[in-house]
Amino acid sequence: MNAIQPRGGEGVAQVSVRLPVGLHAAVKAEAQARGQSVNTLIVMNLRKEVEATAQK
């Protein structure tokens, strides 16, 4: 399993997010298929989206 490591000097914030049941099931299935945790999958996708948006 790939753990998300904070970037240089970053701390880690813990947040709680409410997801529709169907979306949670889809994310969980995708994470399992990739051999990742739900957290890792969500963080990787959020980071990718934020970085792509910042480059615009």
C-alpha beads as a LAMMPS data file, in Angstrom:
LAMMPS data file: protein, C-alpha beads

56 atoms
55 bonds

1 atom types
1 bond types

-500.0 500.0 xlo xhi
-500.0 500.0 ylo yhi
-500.0 500.0 zlo zhi

Masses

1 110.0

Atoms # bond

1 1 1 0.000 0.000 0.000
2 1 1 1.340 3.443 -0.919
3 1 1 1.226 5.933 1.915
4 1 1 0.932 9.632 1.203
5 1 1 3.959 11.476 2.512
6 1 1 3.724 15.189 3.273
7 1 1 5.880 17.385 1.062
8 1 1 8.905 19.085 2.573
9 1 1 7.932 20.713 5.830
10 1 1 4.200 20.100 5.416
11 1 1 2.206 18.793 8.306
12 1 1 -0.828 16.580 7.971
13 1 1 -4.366 17.800 8.655
14 1 1 -7.085 15.307 9.445
15 1 1 -10.505 16.149 7.983
16 1 1 -13.867 14.446 7.892
17 1 1 -15.775 14.409 4.602
18 1 1 -19.333 13.273 3.978
19 1 1 -19.742 11.326 0.735
20 1 1 -22.839 9.880 -0.873
21 1 1 -22.920 6.129 -0.194
22 1 1 -22.606 5.276 -3.882
23 1 1 -19.575 7.526 -4.357
24 1 1 -17.882 6.050 -1.292
25 1 1 -18.473 2.536 -2.652
26 1 1 -16.997 3.507 -6.021
27 1 1 -13.949 5.146 -4.434
28 1 1 -13.424 2.153 -2.145
29 1 1 -13.636 -0.279 -5.085
30 1 1 -11.190 1.795 -7.141
31 1 1 -8.759 2.032 -4.234
32 1 1 -8.909 -1.737 -3.694
33 1 1 -8.342 -2.363 -7.407
34 1 1 -5.219 -0.175 -7.254
35 1 1 -3.971 -1.670 -4.004
36 1 1 -4.307 1.690 -2.249
37 1 1 -6.213 3.007 0.704
38 1 1 -9.256 5.194 0.192
39 1 1 -7.315 8.028 1.822
40 1 1 -4.383 7.664 -0.581
41 1 1 -6.651 7.615 -3.616
42 1 1 -8.554 10.703 -2.479
43 1 1 -5.408 12.657 -1.555
44 1 1 -3.675 11.811 -4.837
45 1 1 -6.702 12.882 -6.882
46 1 1 -7.238 16.085 -4.895
47 1 1 -3.563 17.000 -5.193
48 1 1 -3.602 16.352 -8.956
49 1 1 -6.729 18.503 -9.426
50 1 1 -5.455 21.363 -7.275
51 1 1 -2.089 21.402 -9.049
52 1 1 -3.763 21.326 -12.488
53 1 1 -6.061 24.189 -11.513
54 1 1 -3.147 26.242 -10.125
55 1 1 -1.309 25.951 -13.446
56 1 1 -4.153 27.615 -15.377

Bonds

1 1 1 2
2 1 2 3
3 1 3 4
4 1 4 5
5 1 5 6
6 1 6 7
7 1 7 8
8 1 8 9
9 1 9 10
10 1 10 11
11 1 11 12
12 1 12 13
13 1 13 14
14 1 14 15
15 1 15 16
16 1 16 17
17 1 17 18
18 1 18 19
19 1 19 20
20 1 20 21
21 1 21 22
22 1 22 23
23 1 23 24
24 1 24 25
25 1 25 26
26 1 26 27
27 1 27 28
28 1 28 29
29 1 29 30
30 1 30 31
31 1 31 32
32 1 32 33
33 1 33 34
34 1 34 35
35 1 35 36
36 1 36 37
37 1 37 38
38 1 38 39
39 1 39 40
40 1 40 41
41 1 41 42
42 1 42 43
43 1 43 44
44 1 44 45
45 1 45 46
46 1 46 47
47 1 47 48
48 1 48 49
49 1 49 50
50 1 50 51
51 1 51 52
52 1 52 53
53 1 53 54
54 1 54 55
55 1 55 56
